[in-house]
């Protein structure tokens, strides 16, 4: 649940620290005459929010993938177990 909250904060959703930070930066940029940069930042934030919300939807509203065995129970050849990253021999 906290991961979803942090993703929303990264996206700059209101009532989060991300929104407060982005608001302060964008307000200072507008005062400094960098309005085109603020527009680019808002568009980039909207695009990022789309991907963050997509991750949240996958976390909470999709069925989990079926479990599969790990290690040698998968039927992989000996020495190819993901638990041991170095080649055997």
C-alpha distance (Angstrom), angle and dihedral (degrees) to the residues before:
residue distance angle dihedral
X1 . . .
X2 3.79 . .
X3 3.82 90.7 .
X4 3.80 88.8 58.1
X5 3.80 90.2 49.0
X6 3.81 91.4 51.3
X7 3.80 91.3 48.6
X8 3.79 89.4 53.4
X9 3.81 89.4 48.6
X10 3.82 90.3 51.7
X11 3.78 88.6 51.8
X12 3.81 90.6 53.3
X13 3.79 98.4 -117.9
X14 3.85 110.2 174.4
X15 3.81 118.9 -93.3
X16 3.82 92.2 34.2
X17 3.77 131.5 100.6
X18 3.81 89.8 -112.5
X19 3.78 91.1 60.1
X20 3.79 91.8 48.5
X21 3.79 91.9 50.2
X22 3.78 95.1 45.8
X23 3.79 91.3 45.9
X24 3.81 91.4 53.2
X25 3.81 93.1 46.9
X26 3.80 94.0 45.7
X27 3.81 91.7 46.6
X28 3.82 90.8 51.9
X29 3.81 91.1 46.6
X30 3.81 91.9 51.9
X31 3.82 90.1 48.7
X32 3.79 88.6 51.1
X33 3.79 92.8 51.6
X34 3.81 98.1 -106.8
X35 3.80 96.3 126.2
X36 3.84 94.3 141.9
X37 3.79 88.9 55.0
X38 3.81 90.2 51.7
X39 3.80 90.2 52.0
X40 3.81 90.3 52.1
X41 3.81 89.7 47.7
X42 3.80 93.3 51.0
X43 3.81 91.5 48.7
X44 3.81 90.8 48.2
X45 3.80 89.8 49.4
X46 3.80 90.9 51.5
X47 3.80 91.4 50.4
X48 3.81 90.9 48.0
X49 3.81 90.6 48.3
X50 3.81 89.4 56.0
X51 3.79 91.5 56.4
X52 3.81 94.3 42.2
X53 3.80 92.3 50.9
X54 3.79 88.8 48.0
X55 3.82 89.9 57.1
X56 3.81 90.6 48.4
X57 3.80 91.3 50.6
X58 3.80 90.3 50.7
X59 3.81 90.9 49.1
X60 3.78 97.7 50.2
X61 3.80 108.4 21.3
X62 3.80 106.4 40.2
X63 3.78 131.9 77.4
X64 3.80 115.5 -104.3
X65 3.78 118.6 -107.2
X66 3.79 114.3 -101.5
X67 3.78 114.0 -93.7
X68 3.77 117.1 -107.7
X69 3.77 128.4 -165.8
X70 3.78 119.7 -97.1
X71 3.77 131.6 -140.0
X72 3.79 121.7 1.8
X73 3.81 92.3 -11.0
X74 3.82 88.8 74.6
X75 3.78 93.1 72.2
X76 3.80 94.9 -113.0
X77 3.80 118.4 147.8
X78 3.81 116.0 -92.6
X79 3.78 114.0 -83.4
X80 3.78 95.2 30.3
X81 3.79 97.5 90.0
X82 3.83 112.4 135.0
X83 3.81 88.5 -138.1
X84 3.84 90.3 70.3
X85 3.82 111.4 45.8
X86 3.82 97.5 -175.1
X87 3.81 122.2 82.6
X88 3.75 113.5 -102.3
X89 3.75 120.6 -125.0
